[in-house]
Amino acid sequence: MFWKMSTLAMISSLCILGGSALFKNCQAGEVTLSGSIIDVPCSIDTGSFDQTLDMGVLSTKRILREGQGFSQEFTIKLMNCLLSQINNQLPEWRFFRITFDGRNDNGKFGIEGNAKGVAVQISDRQGNIAVPGIPLPIGQLSSEDMALKYNVQLVSNSQQLQVGGYSSVIRFKIDYY
């Protein structure tokens, strides 16, 4: 029994002492974190930060006949809204204003690629049309999570229509009051 215990103890010590030799060739890695701390009443849902919309295939006949493509909805979700400010001397947050920005194509959002003769138009639920770099009308904040819904569609920009692929990058920012 003593022999078994001392053998077990010796094997255990070799494993513990020799264990570091086993891990000499281990790989190391790191985790990088990033974020920001800001003084705003709501957080933007992570799924709303970077959205990709597939606008599908659009017939030139529709653009020529209707002057626009089909409308597609996208949503910017505001969550964890707290309307009180850190500084008690300041009034509660009550309003927000969103601004969309991108390449300006005569008041619409320009496209890149082989397609020509169209631009992107964004509108809110009240029918207000976004102009690149110009804020939309002020909206009312709520203490609950909010889903800001917008429509996007291709519209004629009065230039000669040319078939091909296209893309557009449109940024947004939200100001709170």
C-alpha positions as protocol buffer text, in pm:
chain_id: "A"
residue {
  index: 1
  type: MET
  ca { x: 0 y: 0 z: 0 }
}
residue {
  index: 2
  type: PHE
  ca { x: 284 y: 237 z: 95 }
}
residue {
  index: 3
  type: TRP
  ca { x: 461 y: 150 z: -230 }
}
residue {
  index: 4
  type: LYS
  ca { x: 146 y: 230 z: -434 }
}
residue {
  index: 5
  type: MET
  ca { x: 98 y: 562 z: -254 }
}
residue {
  index: 6
  type: SER
  ca { x: 459 y: 672 z: -297 }
}
residue {
  index: 7
  type: THR
  ca { x: 457 y: 568 z: -666 }
}
residue {
  index: 8
  type: LEU
  ca { x: 135 y: 763 z: -717 }
}
residue {
  index: 9
  type: ALA
  ca { x: 285 y: 1064 z: -539 }
}
residue {
  index: 10
  type: MET
  ca { x: 601 y: 1045 z: -752 }
}
residue {
  index: 11
  type: ILE
  ca { x: 402 y: 1020 z: -1077 }
}
residue {
  index: 12
  type: SER
  ca { x: 182 y: 1309 z: -967 }
}
residue {
  index: 13
  type: SER
  ca { x: 487 y: 1527 z: -892 }
}
residue {
  index: 14
  type: LEU
  ca { x: 642 y: 1445 z: -1228 }
}
residue {
  index: 15
  type: CYS
  ca { x: 318 y: 1546 z: -1397 }
}
residue {
  index: 16
  type: ILE
  ca { x: 304 y: 1871 z: -1202 }
}
residue {
  index: 17
  type: LEU
  ca { x: 673 y: 1956 z: -1245 }
}
residue {
  index: 18
  type: GLY
  ca { x: 700 y: 1821 z: -1596 }
}
residue {
  index: 19
  type: GLY
  ca { x: 367 y: 1970 z: -1696 }
}
residue {
  index: 20
  type: SER
  ca { x: 529 y: 2304 z: -1768 }
}
residue {
  index: 21
  type: ALA
  ca { x: 759 y: 2131 z: -2017 }
}
residue {
  index: 22
  type: LEU
  ca { x: 455 y: 1992 z: -2194 }
}
residue {
  index: 23
  type: PHE
  ca { x: 315 y: 2343 z: -2244 }
}
residue {
  index: 24
  type: LYS
  ca { x: 632 y: 2512 z: -2376 }
}
residue {
  index: 25
  type: ASN
  ca { x: 508 y: 2488 z: -2733 }
}
residue {
  index: 26
  type: CYS
  ca { x: 156 y: 2614 z: -2659 }
}
residue {
  index: 27
  type: GLN
  ca { x: 18 y: 2898 z: -2865 }
}
residue {
  index: 28
  type: ALA
  ca { x: -104 y: 3213 z: -2701 }
}
residue {
  index: 29
  type: GLY
  ca { x: -376 y: 3443 z: -2821 }
}
residue {
  index: 30
  type: GLU
  ca { x: -555 y: 3752 z: -2714 }
}
residue {
  index: 31
  type: VAL
  ca { x: -902 y: 3894 z: -2711 }
}
residue {
  index: 32
  type: THR
  ca { x: -936 y: 4256 z: -2813 }
}
residue {
  index: 33
  type: LEU
  ca { x: -1230 y: 4451 z: -2677 }
}
residue {
  index: 34
  type: SER
  ca { x: -1353 y: 4785 z: -2792 }
}
residue {
  index: 35
  type: GLY
  ca { x: -1649 y: 5004 z: -2719 }
}
residue {
  index: 36
  type: SER
  ca { x: -1734 y: 5348 z: -2599 }
}
residue {
  index: 37
  type: ILE
  ca { x: -1897 y: 5519 z: -2308 }
}
residue {
  index: 38
  type: ILE
  ca { x: -2130 y: 5796 z: -2417 }
}
residue {
  index: 39
  type: ASP
  ca { x: -2393 y: 6012 z: -2255 }
}
residue {
  index: 40
  type: VAL
  ca { x: -2705 y: 5931 z: -2455 }
}
residue {
  index: 41
  type: PRO
  ca { x: -3047 y: 5812 z: -2344 }
}
residue {
  index: 42
  type: CYS
  ca { x: -3065 y: 5503 z: -2569 }
}
residue {
  index: 43
  type: SER
  ca { x: -2836 y: 5237 z: -2708 }
}
residue {
  index: 44
  type: ILE
  ca { x: -2854 y: 5139 z: -3073 }
}
residue {
  index: 45
  type: ASP
  ca { x: -2913 y: 4765 z: -3106 }
}
residue {
  index: 46
  type: THR
  ca { x: -2601 y: 4596 z: -3246 }
}
residue {
  index: 47
  type: GLY
  ca { x: -2806 y: 4447 z: -3529 }
}
residue {
  index: 48
  type: SER
  ca { x: -2896 y: 4799 z: -3640 }
}
residue {
  index: 49
  type: PHE
  ca { x: -2540 y: 4935 z: -3671 }
}
residue {
  index: 50
  type: ASP
  ca { x: -2441 y: 4764 z: -3996 }
}
residue {
  index: 51
  type: GLN
  ca { x: -2728 y: 4654 z: -4216 }
}
residue {
  index: 52
  type: THR
  ca { x: -2714 y: 4519 z: -4570 }
}
residue {
  index: 53
  type: LEU
  ca { x: -3028 y: 4536 z: -4779 }
}
residue {
  index: 54
  type: ASP
  ca { x: -3064 y: 4326 z: -5093 }
}
residue {
  index: 55
  type: MET
  ca { x: -3272 y: 4540 z: -5325 }
}
residue {
  index: 56
  type: GLY
  ca { x: -3315 y: 4253 z: -5570 }
}
residue {
  index: 57
  type: VAL
  ca { x: -3339 y: 4278 z: -5946 }
}
residue {
  index: 58
  type: LEU
  ca { x: -3526 y: 4575 z: -6088 }
}
residue {
  index: 59
  type: SER
  ca { x: -3657 y: 4604 z: -6443 }
}
residue {
  index: 60
  type: THR
  ca { x: -3568 y: 4913 z: -6645 }
}
residue {
  index: 61
  type: LYS
  ca { x: -3934 y: 4918 z: -6754 }
}
residue {
  index: 62
  type: ARG
  ca { x: -4047 y: 4980 z: -6397 }
}
residue {
  index: 63
  type: ILE
  ca { x: -3805 y: 5272 z: -6352 }
}
residue {
  index: 64
  type: LEU
  ca { x: -3910 y: 5419 z: -6689 }
}
residue {
  index: 65
  type: ARG
  ca { x: -4284 y: 5371 z: -6622 }
}
residue {
  index: 66
  type: GLU
  ca { x: -4307 y: 5436 z: -6246 }
}
residue {
  index: 67
  type: GLY
  ca { x: -3994 y: 5646 z: -6186 }
}
residue {
  index: 68
  type: GLN
  ca { x: -3907 y: 5426 z: -5888 }
}
residue {
  index: 69
  type: GLY
  ca { x: -3843 y: 5073 z: -5772 }
}
residue {
  index: 70
  type: PHE
  ca { x: -4014 y: 4876 z: -5500 }
}
residue {
  index: 71
  type: SER
  ca { x: -3989 y: 5006 z: -5144 }
}
residue {
  index: 72
  type: GLN
  ca { x: -3807 y: 4803 z: -4881 }
}
residue {
  index: 73
  type: GLU
  ca { x: -3825 y: 4865 z: -4506 }
}
residue {
  index: 74
  type: PHE
  ca { x: -3535 y: 4875 z: -4263 }
}
residue {
  index: 75
  type: THR
  ca { x: -3537 y: 4938 z: -3890 }
}
residue {
  index: 76
  type: ILE
  ca { x: -3303 y: 5109 z: -3647 }
}
residue {
  index: 77
  type: LYS
  ca { x: -3373 y: 4976 z: -3298 }
}
residue {
  index: 78
  type: LEU
  ca { x: -3314 y: 5194 z: -2993 }
}
residue {
  index: 79
  type: MET
  ca { x: -3302 y: 5002 z: -2668 }
}
residue {
  index: 80
  type: ASN
  ca { x: -3248 y: 5049 z: -2294 }
}
residue {
  index: 81
  type: CYS
  ca { x: -3372 y: 5407 z: -2316 }
}
residue {
  index: 82
  type: LEU
  ca { x: -3333 y: 5604 z: -1992 }
}
residue {
  index: 83
  type: LEU
  ca { x: -3470 y: 5955 z: -2028 }
}
residue {
  index: 84
  type: SER
  ca { x: -3320 y: 6100 z: -1709 }
}
residue {
  index: 85
  type: GLN
  ca { x: -2976 y: 6258 z: -1741 }
}
residue {
  index: 86
  type: ILE
  ca { x: -2675 y: 6191 z: -1521 }
}
residue {
  index: 87
  type: ASN
  ca { x: -2668 y: 6558 z: -1423 }
}
residue {
  index: 88
  type: ASN
  ca { x: -2991 y: 6627 z: -1231 }
}
residue {
  index: 89
  type: GLN
  ca { x: -2970 y: 6995 z: -1329 }
}
residue {
  index: 90
  type: LEU
  ca { x: -3036 y: 6909 z: -1694 }
}
residue {
  index: 91
  type: PRO
  ca { x: -3384 y: 6835 z: -1829 }
}
residue {
  index: 92
  type: GLU
  ca { x: -3478 y: 6481 z: -1928 }
}
residue {
  index: 93
  type: TRP
  ca { x: -3406 y: 6360 z: -2279 }
}
residue {
  index: 94
  type: ARG
  ca { x: -3724 y: 6404 z: -2483 }
}
residue {
  index: 95
  type: PHE
  ca { x: -3642 y: 6411 z: -2853 }
}
residue {
  index: 96
  type: PHE
  ca { x: -3416 y: 6260 z: -3116 }
}
residue {
  index: 97
  type: ARG
  ca { x: -3318 y: 6364 z: -3464 }
}
residue {
  index: 98
  type: ILE
  ca { x: -3167 y: 6129 z: -3721 }
}
residue {
  index: 99
  type: THR
  ca { x: -2943 y: 6229 z: -4009 }
}
residue {
  index: 100
  type: PHE
  ca { x: -2859 y: 6001 z: -4301 }
}
residue {
  index: 101
  type: ASP
  ca { x: -2545 y: 6080 z: -4495 }
}
residue {
  index: 102
  type: GLY
  ca { x: -2382 y: 5952 z: -4811 }
}
residue {
  index: 103
  type: ARG
  ca { x: -2288 y: 6063 z: -5159 }
}
residue {
  index: 104
  type: ASN
  ca { x: -2535 y: 6332 z: -5264 }
}
residue {
  index: 105
  type: ASP
  ca { x: -2702 y: 6280 z: -5600 }
}
residue {
  index: 106
  type: ASN
  ca { x: -2922 y: 6587 z: -5642 }
}
residue {
  index: 107
  type: GLY
  ca { x: -3086 y: 6547 z: -5299 }
}
residue {
  index: 108
  type: LYS
  ca { x: -3091 y: 6166 z: -5307 }
}
residue {
  index: 109
  type: PHE
  ca { x: -2822 y: 5914 z: -5214 }
}
residue {
  index: 110
  type: GLY
  ca { x: -2584 y: 5831 z: -5498 }
}
residue {
  index: 111
  type: ILE
  ca { x: -2490 y: 5483 z: -5611 }
}
residue {
  index: 112
  type: GLU
  ca { x: -2163 y: 5327 z: -5726 }
}
residue {
  index: 113
  type: GLY
  ca { x: -2124 y: 5065 z: -5997 }
}
residue {
  index: 114
  type: ASN
  ca { x: -2223 y: 5011 z: -6359 }
}
residue {
  index: 115
  type: ALA
  ca { x: -2591 y: 5101 z: -6320 }
}
residue {
  index: 116
  type: LYS
  ca { x: -2679 y: 5462 z: -6398 }
}
residue {
  index: 117
  type: GLY
  ca { x: -2990 y: 5677 z: -6394 }
}
residue {
  index: 118
  type: VAL
  ca { x: -3106 y: 5590 z: -6042 }
}
residue {
  index: 119
  type: ALA
  ca { x: -3040 y: 5705 z: -5687 }
}
residue {
  index: 120
  type: VAL
  ca { x: -3150 y: 5585 z: -5344 }
}
residue {
  index: 121
  type: GLN
  ca { x: -3434 y: 5755 z: -5158 }
}
residue {
  index: 122
  type: ILE
  ca { x: -3500 y: 5710 z: -4784 }
}
residue {
  index: 123
  type: SER
  ca { x: -3824 y: 5814 z: -4617 }
}
residue {
  index: 124
  type: ASP
  ca { x: -3962 y: 5786 z: -4264 }
}
residue {
  index: 125
  type: ARG
  ca { x: -4308 y: 5664 z: -4159 }
}
residue {
  index: 126
  type: GLN
  ca { x: -4451 y: 6015 z: -4189 }
}
residue {
  index: 127
  type: GLY
  ca { x: -4335 y: 6043 z: -4552 }
}
residue {
  index: 128
  type: ASN
  ca { x: -4045 y: 6280 z: -4482 }
}
residue {
  index: 129
  type: ILE
  ca { x: -3772 y: 6223 z: -4741 }
}
residue {
  index: 130
  type: ALA
  ca { x: -3412 y: 6220 z: -4620 }
}
residue {
  index: 131
  type: VAL
  ca { x: -3160 y: 6445 z: -4792 }
}
residue {
  index: 132
  type: PRO
  ca { x: -2792 y: 6352 z: -4744 }
}
residue {
  index: 133
  type: GLY
  ca { x: -2650 y: 6539 z: -4444 }
}
residue {
  index: 134
  type: ILE
  ca { x: -2980 y: 6712 z: -4353 }
}
residue {
  index: 135
  type: PRO
  ca { x: -3156 y: 6595 z: -4032 }
}
residue {
  index: 136
  type: LEU
  ca { x: -3509 y: 6457 z: -4057 }
}
residue {
  index: 137
  type: PRO
  ca { x: -3774 y: 6623 z: -3836 }
}
residue {
  index: 138
  type: ILE
  ca { x: -3748 y: 6575 z: -3460 }
}
residue {
  index: 139
  type: GLY
  ca { x: -3903 y: 6260 z: -3314 }
}
residue {
  index: 140
  type: GLN
  ca { x: -4035 y: 6190 z: -2963 }
}
residue {
  index: 141
  type: LEU
  ca { x: -3829 y: 5961 z: -2737 }
}
residue {
  index: 142
  type: SER
  ca { x: -3991 y: 5687 z: -2532 }
}
residue {
  index: 143
  type: SER
  ca { x: -3862 y: 5516 z: -2219 }
}
residue {
  index: 144
  type: GLU
  ca { x: -3934 y: 5183 z: -2388 }
}
residue {
  index: 145
  type: ASP
  ca { x: -3736 y: 5022 z: -2667 }
}
residue {
  index: 146
  type: MET
  ca { x: -3811 y: 5192 z: -2997 }
}
residue {
  index: 147
  type: ALA
  ca { x: -3807 y: 5066 z: -3355 }
}
residue {
  index: 148
  type: LEU
  ca { x: -3745 y: 5350 z: -3600 }
}
residue {
  index: 149
  type: LYS
  ca { x: -3876 y: 5230 z: -3936 }
}
residue {
  index: 150
  type: TYR
  ca { x: -3764 y: 5371 z: -4269 }
}
residue {
  index: 151
  type: ASN
  ca { x: -3827 y: 5287 z: -4632 }
}
residue {
  index: 152
  type: VAL
  ca { x: -3560 y: 5277 z: -4899 }
}
residue {
  index: 153
  type: GLN
  ca { x: -3610 y: 5252 z: -5274 }
}
residue {
  index: 154
  type: LEU
  ca { x: -3439 y: 5326 z: -5601 }
}
residue {
  index: 155
  type: VAL
  ca { x: -3573 y: 5631 z: -5781 }
}
residue {
  index: 156
  type: SER
  ca { x: -3493 y: 5789 z: -6114 }
}
residue {
  index: 157
  type: ASN
  ca { x: -3237 y: 6068 z: -6096 }
}
residue {
  index: 158
  type: SER
  ca { x: -3343 y: 6200 z: -6440 }
}
residue {
  index: 159
  type: GLN
  ca { x: -3024 y: 6077 z: -6606 }
}
residue {
  index: 160
  type: GLN
  ca { x: -3005 y: 5818 z: -6882 }
}
residue {
  index: 161
  type: LEU
  ca { x: -3085 y: 5473 z: -6749 }
}
residue {
  index: 162
  type: GLN
  ca { x: -2809 y: 5212 z: -6781 }
}
residue {
  index: 163
  type: VAL
  ca { x: -2834 y: 4851 z: -6663 }
}
residue {
  index: 164
  type: GLY
  ca { x: -2576 y: 4701 z: -6429 }
}
residue {
  index: 165
  type: GLY
  ca { x: -2490 y: 4632 z: -6068 }
}
residue {
  index: 166
  type: TYR
  ca { x: -2484 y: 4903 z: -5805 }
}
residue {
  index: 167
  type: SER
  ca { x: -2417 y: 4963 z: -5437 }
}
residue {
  index: 168
  type: SER
  ca { x: -2448 y: 5251 z: -5196 }
}
residue {
  index: 169
  type: VAL
  ca { x: -2317 y: 5316 z: -4847 }
}
residue {
  index: 170
  type: ILE
  ca { x: -2539 y: 5533 z: -4630 }
}
residue {
  index: 171
  type: ARG
  ca { x: -2441 y: 5628 z: -4275 }
}
residue {
  index: 172
  type: PHE
  ca { x: -2670 y: 5753 z: -4000 }
}
residue {
  index: 173
  type: LYS
  ca { x: -2628 y: 5942 z: -3676 }
}
residue {
  index: 174
  type: ILE
  ca { x: -2878 y: 6016 z: -3402 }
}
residue {
  index: 175
  type: ASP
  ca { x: -2875 y: 6333 z: -3194 }
}
residue {
  index: 176
  type: TYR
  ca { x: -3071 y: 6353 z: -2870 }
}
residue {
  index: 177
  type: TYR
  ca { x: -3229 y: 6660 z: -2705 }
}
